[in-house]
């Protein structure tokens, strides 16, 4: 049987830290790619004004910038950095919320034997996320398979 301290250290703190780190890294990646995408998109019309003067080099740069903008937009869609950032932050905060309710014996944790209830609620939060992740990856895998020629 796992003690409260073991559960907090081995399970809850580990999960809060993991979701917090993943949220931060997804946010950073999203912000960097989005800033680069915006910068490149703003550069294209600016450079277009120089086409009559520098024709070929500017046309090439505009073409490359357009490809880069489309590539970044595709990467943002594929890896879902913004969605993951928000989802992971939400989960981290939900776990912290449960933790602090439990530690202060507030809300549903008012009675002295609430540790099992706490574990059930935390594991429910984690289980829902795991089920959501599994369903999402299964549907994406089925879509990939459906696109293959027979």
C-alpha positions as CSV (number, residue, x, y, z in Angstrom):
1,X,0.0,0.0,0.0
2,X,1.3,3.4,-0.9
3,X,1.5,6.1,1.7
4,X,0.3,9.7,1.2
5,X,3.9,10.9,1.0
6,X,4.8,8.3,-1.5
7,X,1.8,9.1,-3.6
8,X,2.5,12.8,-3.5
9,X,6.2,12.3,-4.4
10,X,6.1,9.4,-6.8
11,X,2.8,10.1,-8.6
12,X,1.3,13.6,-8.1
13,X,4.4,15.8,-8.0
14,X,5.9,13.9,-11.0
15,X,2.7,14.3,-13.0
16,X,2.3,18.0,-12.2
17,X,6.0,18.6,-13.1
18,X,5.7,16.7,-16.4
19,X,2.6,18.6,-17.5
20,X,4.1,21.9,-16.4
21,X,7.3,21.2,-18.4
22,X,5.4,20.0,-21.5
23,X,3.1,23.0,-21.3
24,X,6.1,25.4,-21.2
25,X,8.0,23.7,-24.0
26,X,4.9,23.6,-26.2
27,X,4.2,27.3,-25.5
28,X,7.8,28.3,-26.3
29,X,7.8,26.3,-29.6
30,X,4.3,27.7,-30.6
31,X,5.4,31.3,-29.8
32,X,8.7,30.9,-31.7
33,X,7.2,29.4,-34.8
34,X,4.2,31.7,-34.8
35,X,6.5,34.8,-34.5
36,X,8.7,33.4,-37.3
37,X,5.6,32.8,-39.4
38,X,4.3,36.3,-38.8
39,X,7.7,37.9,-39.6
40,X,8.1,36.0,-42.8
41,X,4.5,36.7,-43.9
42,X,5.0,40.4,-43.2
43,X,8.3,40.3,-45.3
44,X,6.6,39.0,-48.4
45,X,4.5,42.1,-49.3
46,X,7.4,44.4,-48.3
47,X,9.8,42.5,-50.7
48,X,7.1,42.5,-53.4
49,X,7.6,46.2,-53.7
50,X,11.2,45.7,-54.8
51,X,10.4,43.2,-57.6
52,X,10.5,45.9,-60.4
53,X,14.0,46.8,-59.2
54,X,15.7,43.5,-58.4
55,X,13.4,41.0,-60.3
56,X,15.0,37.6,-60.0
57,X,16.7,37.7,-56.5
58,X,13.6,39.2,-54.9
59,X,11.2,36.8,-56.7
60,X,13.3,33.9,-55.4
61,X,13.4,35.3,-51.9
62,X,9.6,35.8,-52.0
63,X,9.1,32.3,-53.2
64,X,11.3,30.9,-50.4
65,X,9.6,33.0,-47.8
66,X,6.2,31.8,-49.0
67,X,7.3,28.2,-48.8
68,X,8.7,28.8,-45.3
69,X,5.4,30.4,-44.1
70,X,3.4,27.5,-45.5
71,X,5.8,25.0,-43.9
72,X,5.6,26.7,-40.5
73,X,1.8,26.8,-40.7
74,X,1.8,23.1,-41.5
75,X,4.2,22.3,-38.6
76,X,2.0,24.2,-36.2
77,X,-1.1,22.2,-37.4
78,X,0.7,18.9,-37.3
79,X,2.3,19.1,-33.9
80,X,-0.5,21.0,-32.3
81,X,1.8,23.1,-30.1
82,X,-0.9,25.6,-29.0
83,X,-3.5,22.9,-28.3
84,X,-0.9,20.9,-26.3
85,X,0.3,23.9,-24.4
86,X,-3.3,24.8,-23.3
87,X,-4.3,21.2,-22.5
88,X,-1.1,20.5,-20.5
89,X,-1.4,23.8,-18.6
90,X,-5.1,23.0,-17.8
91,X,-4.2,19.5,-16.5
92,X,-1.3,20.8,-14.4
93,X,-3.5,23.4,-12.8
94,X,-6.3,20.9,-12.2
95,X,-3.9,18.6,-10.4
96,X,-2.5,21.5,-8.4
97,X,-6.1,22.5,-7.5
98,X,-6.9,19.0,-6.2
99,X,-3.6,18.9,-4.3
100,X,-4.2,22.2,-2.5
101,X,-7.8,21.3,-1.7
102,X,-6.6,18.1,-0.2
103,X,-3.7,19.7,1.7
104,X,-6.0,22.3,3.2
105,X,-8.8,19.8,3.9
106,X,-11.2,22.0,1.9
107,X,-14.2,21.1,-0.3
108,X,-14.7,17.4,-0.8
109,X,-11.7,16.6,1.4
110,X,-13.1,18.0,4.6
111,X,-13.2,14.6,6.4
112,X,-10.2,12.9,7.8
113,X,-10.4,9.8,5.6
114,X,-10.4,11.6,2.3
115,X,-7.0,10.3,0.9
116,X,-8.7,7.5,-1.1
117,X,-11.1,10.0,-2.5
118,X,-8.2,12.3,-3.4
119,X,-6.4,9.5,-5.2
120,X,-9.6,8.5,-7.1
121,X,-10.1,12.1,-8.2
122,X,-6.5,12.6,-9.3
123,X,-6.3,9.3,-11.1
124,X,-9.7,10.1,-12.7
125,X,-8.1,13.3,-14.1
126,X,-5.1,11.4,-15.4
127,X,-7.2,8.6,-16.8
128,X,-9.4,11.0,-18.7
129,X,-6.3,12.6,-20.3
130,X,-4.9,9.2,-21.2
131,X,-8.1,8.0,-22.7
132,X,-8.4,11.3,-24.7
133,X,-4.8,10.9,-25.9
134,X,-5.4,7.3,-26.9
135,X,-8.6,8.1,-28.8
136,X,-7.0,11.0,-30.6
137,X,-4.0,8.9,-31.7
138,X,-6.2,6.0,-32.7
139,X,-8.4,8.2,-34.9
140,X,-5.3,9.8,-36.5
141,X,-3.8,6.4,-37.2
142,X,-7.1,5.3,-38.8
143,X,-7.2,8.4,-40.9
144,X,-3.6,7.7,-42.1
145,X,-4.5,4.1,-42.9
146,X,-7.7,5.2,-44.8
147,X,-5.6,7.5,-47.0
148,X,-3.4,4.7,-48.2
149,X,-4.2,3.2,-51.7
150,X,-5.6,-0.3,-51.7
